[in-house]
C-alpha cells in the first residue's frame, strides 16, 4: 500500500484526505455524497495502490460497494475506539479525515468488521423480515385494542387464524372502527404475503449453506435463527476463542474492579443487538429433550433464577455454535461441557 485515504462522510458531502507512504498530503477536498461523484473522484484522484478508511455512518454500505467495484480496498473504522477523533477538541472535517488517513497509514487504526457483500445482503433480507414481523405484531395489537374499545370478546385460541379472520371481517362495527379494522386486516394480509415470500428466499439460501446445516443441529435453532447468526457473525474464524463471540453479542457480564475486589453485574449488551436477541429467543425454547443443555439451564436457574439462566444458556449455545463451526461437526446432545478459557 502506497497511499492512504481518510473519508469523513456526511449526508450531503464527504471530506477526503489522501496521503502517501511518508504521510505527505497528496489531495484534500470535499466530494459530493452521490454515487456518480464518488466514482468520478476515485478515477480522478486515487492511484490503484490506495487503501481507504471510512467510519460506519449511515451511507457507508453504498460507499464501500462503490470502492469494492473499483477494486479499491476499504476498511471500516471502529467508531468507539477511534479516540483520536472522538476526544479531539478541534472538530473539523479536514482534521478528522487526516487523522483517519494517518491511523490507516501507521497501522494503528482500530477496525470494525466489514462483512462481504453477500453477508451484507443477507442481513438486509433478515432485518426486513424482522421489521415486517414487528409491524405485524403492532397491527394485531391495534385490532385487539379496537375490540376492547367496543366491548367485543371472542373464544378463538388464534384470533388471526382462518376462522378468526373470517369472524373479524363479519363484525358490524360503527364508524370509524369498521373502516379501521378492515384497513388493518388488508395490511395484515399484505404483510403476511411478503413474509412468506421472504421465507421462501431464506429457505433457498439455508439449503445451500453447510454452516447453516451445522447450526440447525443445535436444539432451539431453526433455519431462520441460523441465518440470523450467520449474517451477524459473518466469518466465525475472526474470533480466536468462544468467549470472544459471546462478548461480541453483549452476552457477557459486566465487571467492576475496585480495591482488589472484582464484582460482576448485568450483561454488557455491547455488540450486535440482533445476535443477542436471536440467541435469547432460541434459549426461550429450552426443554428436557435438550439433554445436557437443559441440565446446564436447570443448574443456573436454581442458583440465579429463570431470567439469568436463559441468558447464560443463550451464551452457552452461541459458544457451542462457534466450536461446532470451527470443528465442522454437528451437535451431539451428550456433549461434554468444556471449561471457559
C-alpha positions in Angstrom: 0.0 0.0 0.0 1.4 3.4 -1.1 -1.5 5.7 -0.4 -4.0 6.1 2.5 -7.3 7.8 2.1 -9.3 9.0 5.1 -13.0 9.7 4.5 -15.1 11.8 6.8 -18.5 11.1 5.4 -21.7 13.1 5.8 -25.2 13.0 4.3 -24.6 15.8 1.7 -20.8 15.6 1.2 -17.7 13.9 2.5 -14.2 15.2 3.0 -11.3 13.2 1.6 -7.6 13.3 2.7 -5.2 11.3 0.6 -1.6 10.9 1.9 1.4 9.0 0.6 3.5 6.4 2.4 5.5 9.2 4.0 2.4 10.9 5.4 2.6 13.8 2.9 -0.9 15.1 1.8 -1.5 14.4 -1.9 -5.1 15.6 -2.0 -7.7 17.2 0.3 -11.2 18.2 -0.7 -14.9 18.0 -0.5 -16.7 15.3 -2.5 -20.5 15.4 -3.0 -22.1 12.3 -1.4 -23.6 10.9 -4.6 -22.5 7.7 -6.3 -21.6 9.4 -9.6 -19.4 12.0 -7.8 -17.7 9.3 -5.8 -16.9 7.2 -8.9 -15.6 10.3 -10.7 -13.4 11.2 -7.7 -12.0 7.7 -7.4 -10.9 7.8 -11.1 -9.6 11.3 -10.8 -7.7 11.4 -7.5 -6.9 7.8 -6.4 -3.9 5.7 -7.6 -4.5 2.0 -7.9 -2.4 1.3 -4.7 -4.8 3.2 -2.4 -6.4 1.9 0.7 -9.3 3.8 2.2 -11.0 4.1 5.6 -14.5 5.3 6.4 -16.4 5.5 9.7 -19.6 3.4 9.8 -22.1 6.3 9.2 -25.4 5.8 7.5 -24.0 6.0 4.0 -21.2 3.5 4.4 -22.8 0.5 2.7 -23.1 2.0 -0.7 -19.8 3.9 -0.3 -18.0 0.6 0.4 -19.8 -1.1 -2.5 -18.5 1.5 -5.0 -14.9 1.2 -3.7 -15.1 -2.6 -3.9 -16.4 -2.4 -7.5 -13.5 -0.1 -8.3 -11.1 -2.6 -6.7 -10.0 -0.1 -4.1 -9.6 -1.7 -0.6 -11.7 0.0 2.0 -12.0 -0.7 5.7 -14.4 0.4 8.5 -13.0 2.4 11.4 -14.3 1.3 14.8 -16.5 4.2 16.0 -15.9 3.7 19.7 -12.2 3.1 19.5 -11.0 5.9 17.2 -10.3 8.1 20.3 -8.1 10.4 18.4 -11.2 11.8 16.7 -13.7 11.3 19.5 -11.6 13.1 22.1 -10.2 15.8 19.8 -11.0 19.4 21.0 -10.6 20.6 17.4 -13.5 19.1 15.4 -13.1 19.7 11.7 -13.8 17.6 8.7 -10.3 18.3 7.3 -8.7 17.2 10.6 -10.9 14.2 11.1 -10.2 12.8 7.6 -6.5 13.4 8.0 -6.4 11.6 11.4 -8.2 8.6 9.8 -5.7 8.5 6.9 -2.7 8.7 9.3 -4.1 6.0 11.6 -4.5 3.8 8.5 -1.0 4.5 7.2 0.6 3.8 10.5 -1.5 0.6 11.0 -2.9 2.0 14.3 -6.4 2.1 13.1 -9.0 0.3 15.2 -11.1 -1.6 12.6 -14.7 -2.7 12.6 -15.7 -5.9 10.8 -16.6 -5.2 7.1 -18.7 -8.2 6.1 -18.6 -9.3 2.4 -21.4 -8.1 0.2 -23.1 -11.5 0.3 -23.4 -11.3 4.1 -24.5 -7.6 4.0 -27.3 -8.6 1.5 -28.4 -11.4 3.8 -28.5 -9.0 6.8 -30.8 -6.7 4.8 -33.2 -9.5 4.0 -33.3 -10.8 7.6 -33.7 -7.3 9.0 -36.6 -6.6 6.6 -38.3 -9.7 7.9 -37.7 -8.6 11.5 -39.2 -5.2 10.7 -42.3 -6.7 9.0 -42.8 -9.1 11.9 -42.8 -6.2 14.4 -45.1 -4.3 12.2 -47.5 -7.3 12.0 -47.5 -7.5 15.8 -48.3 -3.8 16.1 -51.3 -4.3 13.7 -52.6 -7.3 15.7 -52.3 -5.3 18.9 -54.2 -2.5 17.3 -57.0 -4.8 16.3 -57.1 -6.2 19.9 -57.5 -2.6 21.1 -60.4 -1.9 18.7 -62.2 -5.0 20.1 -61.6 -3.8 23.7 -63.0 -0.3 22.9 -66.2 -1.9 21.6 -66.5 -4.5 24.4 -66.3 -7.4 21.9 -65.0 -10.7 23.2 -64.0 -13.9 21.5 -63.0 -17.5 22.3 -60.5 -18.1 19.5 -57.2 -19.6 20.5 -55.7 -17.8 17.4 -57.7 -14.7 16.5 -55.7 -14.3 13.4 -56.2 -17.8 12.0 -58.6 -18.5 9.2 -61.7 -18.7 11.4 -60.6 -15.7 13.4 -60.0 -13.6 10.3 -63.4 -14.6 8.9 -65.1 -13.6 12.2 -63.3 -10.3 12.3 -64.4 -9.5 8.7 -68.0 -10.3 9.7 -68.2 -7.9 12.6 -70.6 -5.0 12.3 -68.9 -2.0 13.9 -69.7 1.7 13.9 -67.5 4.1 12.0 -64.6 4.8 12.2 -63.9 1.3 13.7 -65.4 -0.6 10.8 -63.2 1.1 8.3 -60.1 0.9 10.6 -60.4 -2.8 11.2 -60.8 -3.6 7.5 -57.8 -1.5 6.7 -55.7 -3.2 9.3 -56.8 -6.7 8.0 -55.8 -5.7 4.5 -52.4 -4.6 5.7 -52.1 -7.8 7.7 -52.8 -9.9 4.7 -50.3 -8.0 2.6 -47.6 -8.2 5.3 -48.2 -12.0 5.7 -47.7 -12.5 2.0 -44.5 -10.5 2.0 -43.1 -12.5 4.9 -44.0 -15.8 3.1 -42.0 -14.6 0.0 -39.0 -13.7 2.2 -39.2 -17.0 4.0 -39.0 -18.9 0.6 -35.9 -16.9 -0.3 -34.3 -17.6 3.1 -35.1 -21.3 2.9 -33.3 -21.5 -0.5 -30.2 -19.8 1.0 -30.3 -22.1 4.0 -30.4 -25.3 1.9 -27.1 -24.4 0.2 -25.0 -23.5 3.2 -23.1 -26.1 5.2 -22.7 -23.8 8.2 -26.4 -23.3 8.4 -26.8 -27.1 8.5 -24.4 -27.4 11.4 -26.1 -24.5 13.3 -29.6 -26.0 12.9 -28.4 -29.2 14.6 -28.3 -27.3 17.9 -31.6 -27.5 19.8 -33.7 -24.4 19.6 -32.1 -23.1 16.4 -34.1 -23.3 13.2 -33.2 -22.1 9.8 -34.2 -18.5 10.4 -32.2 -18.3 13.7 -29.2 -20.0 12.0 -29.3 -17.5 9.1 -29.5 -14.6 11.6 -26.5 -15.9 13.5 -24.5 -16.4 10.2 -25.5 -12.9 9.0 -24.5 -11.1 12.2 -21.2 -13.0 12.7 -20.1 -13.4 9.1 -16.8 -15.2 9.4 -16.6 -17.3 12.6 -12.8 -17.6 12.4 -12.4 -13.9 13.1 -13.0 -14.8 16.8 -9.9 -16.6 18.3 -11.9 -18.2 21.1 -15.5 -18.9 22.1 -15.7 -16.3 24.8 -14.9 -13.5 22.3 -18.0 -14.3 20.3 -20.1 -14.0 23.5 -18.6 -10.6 24.1 -19.4 -9.6 20.5 -23.1 -10.4 21.2 -23.1 -8.5 24.5 -24.0 -11.6 26.4 -21.1 -11.5 28.9 -21.5 -10.0 32.4 -20.0 -6.5 33.1 -17.3 -6.4 35.6 -16.2 -3.9 38.3 -12.9 -3.9 40.0 -12.1 -1.7 42.9 -9.9 -2.1 46.0 -8.7 -5.5 44.9 -12.3 -6.8 44.7 -13.9 -8.0 41.5 -17.7 -7.9 41.1 -19.9 -8.9 38.1 -23.0 -7.1 37.1 -25.6 -7.4 34.3 -24.6 -8.3 30.7 -22.9 -5.6 28.8 -25.3 -5.5 25.9 -22.5 -4.2 23.7 -22.1 -5.6 20.2 -24.7 -6.9 17.8 -28.3 -6.5 19.2 -29.7 -8.8 16.6 -27.3 -11.6 17.5 -28.1 -11.2 21.2 -31.8 -11.1 20.5 -31.9 -14.3 18.4 -29.8 -16.3 20.9 -32.1 -15.3 23.8 -35.1 -16.2 21.6 -33.6 -19.6 20.9 -32.9 -20.2 24.6 -36.6 -19.5 25.4 -37.5 -22.8 23.8 -35.4 -24.9 26.4 -37.0 -28.2 27.4 -35.9 -31.6 28.9 -35.3 -33.1 25.5 -32.2 -30.8 25.2 -30.2 -33.1 27.4 -27.0 -31.6 28.8 -28.1 -28.1 27.7 -31.3 -28.5 29.8 -29.2 -29.7 32.8 -27.0 -26.7 32.4 -30.0 -24.4 32.3 -31.5 -26.0 35.4 -28.3 -25.6 37.4 -28.2 -21.9 36.7 -31.9 -21.5 37.3 -31.7 -22.9 40.8 -28.9 -20.5 41.7 -29.7 -17.3 39.9 -33.3 -17.6 38.6 -35.0 -18.1 35.3 -34.0 -14.9 33.5 -30.3 -15.2 34.3 -30.4 -18.9 33.4 -31.8 -18.2 29.9 -29.2 -15.6 29.2 -26.5 -18.0 30.4 -28.0 -20.7 28.1 -28.0 -18.2 25.2 -24.3 -17.5 25.8 -23.6 -21.3 26.1 -25.4 -22.0 22.8 -23.5 -19.3 20.9 -20.2 -20.6 22.2 -21.2 -24.2 21.2 -22.1 -22.8 17.7 -18.6 -21.3 17.4 -17.0 -24.6 18.4 -19.1 -26.7 16.0 -18.4 -24.4 13.1 -14.7 -24.4 13.9 -14.6 -28.3 14.1 -17.1 -28.7 11.2 -19.1 -31.1 13.4 -22.8 -31.5 14.2 -24.3 -31.1 17.7 -24.5 -34.1 19.9 -26.9 -34.0 22.8 -24.5 -35.7 25.2 -21.7 -33.1 24.5 -19.1 -32.7 27.3 -19.1 -29.2 28.8 -15.7 -27.6 28.4 -14.3 -25.1 30.9 -14.3 -21.5 29.8 -10.9 -20.3 28.5 
